[in-house]
Amino acid sequence: MFRKFSLYFFVFFSTLFLLSCKKEQNPVPFTSVNIHVFNIESDPQYSALRSPLNSVYVSSSNCVGYNCNGVVVFRAKVEGGHDDYKAFDRTCTHEADTCAMEIDSAFPDLLVCPCCGSVFSMIGGYMQQGPAKHPLREYSCDFYDGDLYIR
């Protein structure tokens, strides 16, 4: 009888422990975007992206990104490949309901939250300095025949 009770006791508290250790979810939900930038390398609006490690805000007549905070495009490398570009939601993962990230003027590979001070690297999409605990939401980029498709 004692063994049966101790087994139930163990199973109950193990389950309780596992449920209480659930990871916190990213406060910026996945948002559907469908952006097509025609001939991105010759468009003067995106001229900063002609060299690697630069970034620009994507301008769109529609609301894009979570809470319409927008999207930023980062040029990781210049090889003409599908992974030359990266796109991120500008919403801070710490201040998701109130703040849009800004490109650091001295280091255009970084996004900085003007509200909480969190700093994110667009090279790896990770947080460099808190209080944010989650990575940026990244969108899929396809570069084909001079055009950039962000989804």
N, C-alpha and C positions, 0 to 999 in steps of 0.2 A: 504494500500500500504506500509506504514512504517513497519507494522508487518511482511509482506512478505519479505521485504528487510532485516530486522533485523534477520529473520530466516535464510535466505541464507547467510548472513554475519557470523552468529554463526556457521553454518554447515561448511562453507569454512575454517574459522580459526581453528575450532576444528580438522578438518581433517588435515590441515597443521601442527598443533601442534603435533598430534599423529604420523604423518609420520616423523617429525623431532626428535622424542624421540626414534627412533629405536636403540636397543642395538647393540653395537659393537660385531662383531663375533670373535670367537677364531681364531687367525691367523694360528694355526696348524690344518689343515683339518683332517678329519677322514681318516686314512690310513689302508688299508687292510693288515693284517699280518696273517701268518699261520705258527706258530712255534710249533714243537713237541719236547719236551725235555724228552728223555727216562730215566726212573729210576732216577729222579732228586735227590732224597734223598741219593743215594749212589754214584753219580757222583762226583769225587773229585773237579771238576771245580765249582760245586755249593755247596761245603761243608759249606759255611757261612750260607746257608739257612736251615741248620739243627736246628738252634735255631731261635726263633721269633725276630722280629724287626731288621733283617739284610737284606741286599740287594746285588745283583750282576748284572753285565751286562750280557745279553744273547749273547752268541757268535753264529754267524750263518755265513755260507759261502755265504748267499745271502744278498742283501741289505734289511734291515728291518727298519721300522719306517719312519717318514717323513724326506725327504732329506737324507735318509740312516744314520740318526743320531743314530739309534739303539733303543733298548728296555732294560729297567731295570726291574728285578723281585724283589719284596719285600715280605718277609715272615711275615705276620701279626700275625699269631698264629700257634700253633702246636696242632691241634685237629683232623687231618686226614679228614677234611671236604673240601667241594668245595670252601670255602671262606678263606682258609689258605693263599693263594697267591694272590698278585696283580701285574699287569704289567702296566708299563707306558712308553709312548714315551719319549725319552730323549730330545726332542726338546723344547727349552725354548719358552714359549708363549709370551714373549716380544721380543726376538731376533730370531724369527722363521726361518729366512733365513740364519742365520750366526752361531748360537750357539747350542751346545749339552750340556745338563746338566751333572753334575758330582756328584757321590755319596760323601757326606760329610764324610771325614775320621774319624771324632770324633763321628758323629751321623749318622749311616748308614740308618736311617729312613728318612733322608733329602736328597733332590737333590738341588744342588746349580748351578746357572748359572755363569760360569767364566767371561762372558762378561758384564752382567748388574748387577750381585749380587742378583738377585731374589732367594728366598729360598722357596722350596715346601716341604710339609709334605706328605710322602707316606702313612701314616696312614689314612689320610682322603682325600688325593689327592688335597688338597687346597694350595693356596699360603700363606706363612707366612710373607714374606717380599717382597716388590715391587722393581722395578717398574712394574713388570708383573701384569696384571689385570685379567687374565683368569686361570682357573685350568688346570692341566696337562691333556693331552689326556690319558685316561685309556683304556686298552684292556681287553677283557673278558678272564678269566682264568678258566680252568677246570682241576681238579686234579683227575685222575682216575687210579687206579691200579698201583700207583707209578710213572705214567707219567704226565707231565704237558703240557697242550694244551693251547696255547695263540692265540687268534683270535681277 
